[in-house]
Each structure stands twice: as C-alpha cells, then as structure tokens.
Amino acid sequence: MRHIISILLENEPGALSRVVGLFSQRNFNIETLNVAPTEDPSLSRLTVTTVGDDRVIEQITKHLNKLIDVVKLVDLTEGNHIERELMLVKVKALGAARDEVKRTVDIFRAQIVDVTPSLYTVQITGDAAKLDAFLQAMAPVGILEVARTGVSGIARGDKVLSL
Amino acid sequence: MELLSGADMIARFLQDEGVEYIYGYPGGAALHIYDALFRQDKVKHILVRHEQAATHAADGYARASGKPGVVLVTSGPGATNAVTGIATAYMDSIPMVVLCGQVMSHLIGEDAFQETDIVGVTRPIVKHSFSIRHPSEIPEVLKKAFYLASTGRPGPVVVDIPKDMTAPTERYEYIYPKKVKLRSYNPVTRGHTGQIKKAVELMLKAKRPVFYTGGGVVTGKASEGLTDLVKKLGFPITTTLMGIGAYPQSDQQSLGWLGMHGSFESNMAMHHADLIIAIGARFDDRVTNNTSKFCPTAKIIHVDVDPSSISKTVRADVPIVGPADSVISEMISLVQGQPITHPEALKEWWEKIDGWRAERHGKLYEPSKPGEALKSQEVVEALCRITRGEAYVTTDVGQHQMFAAQYYKFDKPNRLITSGGLGTMGFGFPAAMGIKQNFPDDDVVCVTGEGSFQMMMQELSTCKQYGVGVKILNLNNASLGMVRQWQDLNYKSRHAHSYMESLPDFHLLIEAYGFTAITVTTKEELEPALERAFADKHELVFLDVKVDPFEHVYPMQVPLGSMRDMLLSKTERT
C-alpha cells in the first residue's frame, strides 16, 4: 500500500542524505520526495511517499525515527489527510489544439502561466491521480516537458505535526 | 575564561571526558591535534601500524571496559582505512568515537590531497556523524559524539575535523559541557509496564520456555539481573554469540549458545519451545535459520532498546522497547514470590532438554589419537583449563572463532570478544591489544588462524613499542578453514583459494619482533606450551599450533531449514 510519511528534520547539512541513504541502504522504496524549510528555520519538513506492506512501513518509520536528525514523523495515511502536488507542464498549443488545451485546463481547474506562439505552460495542483489524469488528457496534444514537486501533505482536523 | 585553539580543545576535552587511551595514526590533516596531544600527558595515545587496527583496538577496549573507544586518524586514506573497524563496531553496537582529520574547509570538494568525504563514506555504518564547521563548536560536538556513542543502542560516531578548525592561531573560549541535550534523541530509559506485566504472565504460564539473550544484555550491563531472573524462574537459557557469558555457561540452566553453530540442545529447545523470551537479541539470520520455519510453536517476547530491532525479521507477540537492565529488574519484582503455573510441565521440559544434552554428550568431536594432528577443539579446551576459564578471549573469524566460542566456557560477560555481526577477519589481535592495555593483570588471548592473523600481524610492532603482553593462539590448519568447510559441503571439495600455500615461518617472524614463539605439533607438547605461554602475564607469546585441516565445525544448521535441522558431523544429521 502507498503511504505518505511527513518528517520534521533538523535543517543541518547532511541530514537529507541520511534520510535518502536509509531508503536505499535498507532496500525501501521512495516514490516521491519533497523537502523545504519550515516556519522554524532550524527545521525542514520532508514528505516522502513510499509503497510497502505493514511490516515494511513499520520498519521504515522505526528506522527513520532512529536517525538522530529526525525530530518527529507521522504517517499521514493512517488518518484523514490532505495531499497535494504541484506540476508544471509544457504542452504543444498549435492551431485547433490551442483552444482544446485551454478548455482542458479549465476543466481541471489548472492555470496557464506562460504562453508562446507554439506552447502553453500549465500549472496544476491536486493529488497525484488528478495530475496523472491531466497528463493523460494532454498526451494526444503533445507533452513537451513535465516538472512535478512530489507529494506534500498535512493531516485534516486539529492534529498538528510540530515540536 | 580560557581561550584554546581547536586542537587544544580536543586534547582538553578528551581529558575532561576521562578518556585514557586513544588509538591512532598521524597524518597531515591531524597534525595540529597530534601536537596538542604531545603537549599533555593525561590521554595516552597508542600509535598503531594501520588505522584498521586503531578501530579494532578501541573496539576491544570498549567491549571489555564498557567505555567508548576513541580513535584518531588523518583524512583520506587514514579515514578510509578505519572504515572496516567502524562497520565492525556498528554491527555489534559498540560505543566508539572516531575523530578524523579533514582537508582545510576551503579545499573541501576540490579533490584536494588526501581528501575523502568520510562522512559520506561512513554514513550507513555510523550511529551518527558530525562535521566541525567552526572551532568554537568543538566542545559541544565532541560531547554530543560521546553521548550518542554510549547511550541507547550504542554505536560508532564519526567527527570530521577540517584542519583549519584546529589551527593553533585561532583561539576560542573553552568550557567543558557537562551535559548535552538533543531534541531529537531521547533513548528510552524503561519499558512499558503493561507490556512487562503481560510478558511476565506469559512467562509464569509457560510450559516450554527458553530465554534467548544477546549482546544487548552485555552492553546494557544487565548480566547480574538476567542471572537472577533466570534462576528465579528455573528456565533454560541460551545466548547468542554476542551474548555469551551474560549468564554463566557452567551453570546447569545454560544450554550454551544457539544458531548456525550453536549447541544441539539450544537449537532443539528453541524449536520446541512454547515461549521465547528474547532480551537484547536481534533474531539475526545466523540465529534463526529460515524465519518461516523458526520456532513454530512459540510465542515471542522481545525486549530491545532499539525499536527497529523488534519485529524486523521475526514478529514479536509481546514487544517491549526498553533497556535490558531496567526491564529485567521490573520483571524480577513481578516474578518475586509468584509460583509458576505448570511446574510439572517445566519438569518434563527439562527432562526433554537433558535428553538432548545426553544425546550429543561426548560426541561433539573425536579427539586426536597419538600420532594424529591435533584437533582445534581440544586445543581450545586445553586453553580453557590452563586459564581457568577466566581469560579475555578475542577471536578472528572462521572455524577457530566457532571453536573458541564452543569449547571455552565463559562465566562472565565481556570475556568472549568477537566480531559477531560483521565477521571481520583481522579483528582479534588488535582487539586483544586494546583489552590488555586496560586490563594488564588479566590474561588476554587472541584465538586466531593463520589466515586472519596475517591480516593484522603488523600490530606486533605496536605490541613491541608498548610492551603489550597478549597471547596469540594460532590454530594453524594452513587453510581458510570455514571457507574450505563450505567448499567441502557445497562445492564438492573444490578448494578454490582456501589454502595458504606460502605461510611464513611464524617462529622466525615472531622472533624478529623480539617475542617468544612456541610451535606445537603434538598433544604432549600442548599443555606444557600453554603453561609456558601464560607463565608471564606481561610477555607476548605466540603459539603456533598445527591442527587438523580436515576438521569441520558442527553442529551446523542446514541452509533454509528450521532451528533443529542440523548437520551433527560429517556423517550424521538430525
């Protein structure tokens, strides 16, 4: 099963490589990885999506917790949560396709953020499935380039991941 | 306020931390630190002949003394040479602090002379690592390093120190930090009381219980409590290789050690048990054999200070995260005065176990007959007799390691000092050196083989320099015995590179360093040679004992089988 693990990490040099290294060292999977400093500059928040059965996920969280740089973590998929990913896509926009692309962008509630005579750059946010669906819809028109941030997530309700 | 250079802060910190010995080898990036060490006399620096030996010596010292071992090496090759020793300490959870010189900060990343990203290289084999970014951080970083290395589940910590951080001209305020706090590191100090209660209930109700304890009891200094608990309950106990001696092996309740080359009765008892009480052991593959066939009828209680050890390979029914000593003492207070529910079942269980014991008694190996080559097993038995089972025994890796563990009887923890997890050939001799310096009045013997010994024999020179009187028992079968055994069993005796064709004349070699060597080829020579070797506690003596190269280590678990599936000799199996 797919899990989203959110980690508060010491914002220290080498900390990220310890997290990433752990995954390869222990033969765990990383599907997506997303990291940036938080409002507290001494902490980074890292979101990783991974796939594994309960035993594997238990090992992943235990080993992550064992890293000295990991301050706190939560498996967001254990409860209700919001997950979002941001994607920038360059798609061909020539002739009749130009309107078609614009319509699809509206349907997906995406935005065109840059325009040239031959292409649109589209910004879209949502969960991974929505982004996949958008790419599928655009495929016949011609996708030129894709940049995805990987999943970022947060728990619903009053639960807060902080120190 | 005291102003010190980074190098002087390091020397001063080591003094304030109470470090007695530091093992190392100088080089460019570490020279400021070496100069600071030279100008003081509290911390003794031992100059090894190879950095790997520095880590093994510090490791041996740490295992025997319970205090972190300290290593100082230079950047690049100095640091990479230390890697095997760091990995050895990591696998066996040994507290160690490794100070590595590094090229100057402004050169990092430029492929400077003797530059290696040692923090990167060692990342998967350390508990944690630090890079010094400003000299003023040194006292606090070092305190954190010692704190991390020696608390919770211990392990090695690397501190990378660019040369400019130790420059004599840059001085900063030095205060010894008595305490240090890390917001992300809070090792558990006691187990969950509810879980411990649950465990004790299972223990009292068990019909076929076995204690299975490991290195966590030794490093957690919980041997006394364990002995008390096991005695109170009257249960059998088996230990891992790393846990040997945590419970006295000469006691009737001890079944010896378990696993691939463990005792017949240990493995049989584990397989048939209805309750396994695992403490400070990690269900490693050399213990469990095939996990899907592991102990089919047993419930499992697993106590470990490291939560990631629990249910890693075998699922625990009652997991308890906590240090061995406090969990055990809580168990003792709960067991106190409580009768076990099925005393008659426990009696039957013991009858069964005694039956297994009797089945293999006297059949473990065939002693040599007059005119035949000595058997390694009888050599170790003689060693145990001559040293009254009280020596510190270090080993290298292979057949001799298993024989030492099988035939020397250990009644105290920290007496068998062996590379259990990583299985590092070359570990034994430098480790013995580290122990002997800490315990000069005890017998310290390295049981080794001619293959392993040659990996670290340059340390004879270190022993000469510091007058280290270790004994070296070289079980010389002129082959890599364990490799050869596997080749006999799995490769139709095609002995690919498992023989030693051009062995040195060890006698001459040892004498070249000014030490005594004794060659033993017959049974009659054996005991007198051992007596002579151990007569003077402060003299290094090398015993070159020619042993039977055809001998195998048994029992040996059958690959992919259960605990009870064992080869018992070249012709028998369970």
Boltz contact constraints between the chains, C-beta under 6 A:
constraints:
  - contact:
      token1: [A, 21]
      token2: [B, 123]
      max_distance: 6.0
  - contact:
      token1: [A, 25]
      token2: [B, 124]
      max_distance: 6.0
  - contact:
      token1: [A, 62]
      token2: [B, 307]
      max_distance: 6.0
  - contact:
      token1: [A, 62]
      token2: [B, 308]
      max_distance: 6.0
  - contact:
      token1: [A, 63]
      token2: [B, 308]
      max_distance: 6.0
  - contact:
      token1: [A, 66]
      token2: [B, 308]
      max_distance: 6.0
  - contact:
      token1: [A, 68]
      token2: [B, 128]
      max_distance: 6.0
  - contact:
      token1: [A, 68]
      token2: [B, 185]
      max_distance: 6.0
  - contact:
      token1: [A, 71]
      token2: [B, 184]
      max_distance: 6.0
